[in-house]
Amino acid sequence: MEKDRIPFRRVRRKLIKYLLFIISGTLFYKFLEFPSGKSNILLKVNKSIIPENGVIIFKDKKIGIIKYSGAISVLDIACTHLGCTLNTSEEKFVCPCHGSEFDINGRILKGPATRDLNKMRFADRGEKIIIYET
C-alpha cells in the first residue's frame, strides 16, 4: 500500500517547477515590445497639415515630417552633435547652437555634427501619420 502513495517531495517539486515556469513566461511576455502598441505612439498627425514639398516641425517632440513628391519621411530633429532642436532654413535643417547643417533627407552637410539625423518609425494610415518611439 505504501507504493501507491506519491511522495510529498515529488509533488512539491513539480508544483514549484510549474509555478516558476508560469512566472517566468509571464515576465518574459510583459517585457516584449510590440511596435504597434498604443504605449509606443509618440504623435498622430493629419496628413492635410503637411505642406506639399515642405516640412512641418514639432519642436516639443523634436520631430520633423517631410513631404516631397508625395513621399513622406519622418526625422528626429535633435542635432546629433549635442541634441539641440533644429530649425529649417530653405531646404535644410540648421542647428541654432553650433551651426551644423543637414539636408532635407537628414544627411549631414556641415559639422560639427558627425552623424546623419535619425529616421523615425511611422505608419501611414490614410488621413493620418502615426509616429512611434524609436
C-alpha positions in Angstrom: 0.0 0.0 0.0 2.9 2.4 0.6 3.9 2.1 -3.1 0.6 3.7 -4.3 1.2 6.9 -2.4 3.0 9.7 -4.2 5.8 11.2 -2.1 5.0 14.8 -1.0 8.5 16.0 -2.0 8.0 15.0 -5.6 4.6 16.7 -5.8 6.1 19.8 -4.2 9.0 19.8 -6.6 6.7 19.5 -9.6 4.4 22.3 -8.3 7.4 24.6 -7.7 8.7 23.9 -11.3 5.3 24.6 -12.7 4.9 27.9 -10.8 8.4 29.0 -11.8 7.6 28.2 -15.5 4.3 30.3 -15.3 6.0 33.2 -13.6 9.0 33.4 -16.0 6.7 33.1 -19.0 4.5 36.0 -17.7 7.6 38.2 -17.0 9.0 37.4 -20.5 5.7 38.4 -22.1 5.4 41.6 -20.1 8.8 42.9 -21.3 8.2 42.1 -25.0 7.8 45.2 -27.2 5.1 45.4 -29.7 5.8 48.2 -32.2 2.1 48.9 -33.0 1.1 49.1 -29.3 -0.5 52.3 -28.1 2.2 52.9 -25.5 4.8 53.3 -28.3 2.8 56.0 -30.2 4.6 59.3 -29.9 2.5 61.5 -32.2 -0.5 61.4 -34.6 -0.7 64.0 -37.4 -3.3 64.7 -40.0 -1.6 64.5 -43.5 -3.6 67.5 -44.6 -1.4 69.9 -42.4 1.9 68.7 -44.1 2.7 71.1 -46.9 3.5 69.5 -50.3 7.2 69.7 -51.0 7.8 71.1 -47.5 8.4 70.3 -43.8 6.4 70.6 -40.6 8.3 70.7 -37.3 7.0 69.7 -33.8 9.7 71.2 -31.6 8.3 69.9 -28.4 8.7 66.3 -29.7 11.8 67.0 -31.8 10.1 65.6 -34.9 10.3 66.8 -38.5 7.8 65.5 -41.1 9.0 65.9 -44.7 6.7 65.5 -47.8 8.4 65.7 -51.2 6.8 64.4 -54.4 4.1 62.7 -52.4 6.6 60.7 -50.3 6.7 61.2 -46.6 9.6 60.7 -44.2 10.0 61.5 -40.5 13.2 62.6 -38.8 14.3 63.1 -35.3 15.4 66.8 -35.4 17.7 66.7 -32.4 21.1 67.6 -33.6 23.4 64.6 -33.5 26.2 66.9 -32.1 24.7 67.9 -28.7 20.9 67.4 -29.1 19.7 71.0 -29.8 16.4 71.2 -31.7 17.0 72.0 -35.3 15.3 74.8 -37.3 14.5 74.8 -41.0 16.2 77.2 -43.4 15.3 76.9 -47.1 15.7 73.2 -47.9 17.9 72.2 -45.0 17.9 71.8 -41.2 20.2 74.1 -39.2 21.3 73.8 -35.6 20.9 77.1 -33.7 23.5 76.1 -31.1 26.7 75.3 -33.2 25.7 75.7 -36.8 25.5 72.1 -38.0 23.5 71.7 -41.2 21.6 68.7 -42.6 19.8 68.3 -45.9 16.1 67.5 -46.2 16.8 63.8 -46.0 18.8 64.2 -42.8 22.3 63.7 -44.3 25.0 65.9 -42.8 26.1 68.9 -44.9 28.3 70.8 -42.3 29.7 70.0 -38.9 30.5 70.0 -36.0 27.9 67.1 -36.0 29.4 63.9 -37.4 26.3 61.7 -37.9 23.2 62.0 -40.0 19.8 62.6 -38.4 17.9 59.5 -37.1 14.9 58.4 -39.1 11.8 57.7 -37.0 9.4 54.8 -37.4 5.9 55.8 -38.7 2.8 54.3 -40.3 0.7 55.9 -43.0 -2.9 55.3 -42.0 -4.9 57.0 -44.8 -5.5 60.5 -43.5 -3.1 60.2 -40.5 0.5 59.6 -39.9 1.3 57.7 -36.7 4.8 58.2 -35.4 6.3 55.7 -33.0 9.0 56.0 -30.3 12.4 54.6 -31.5 
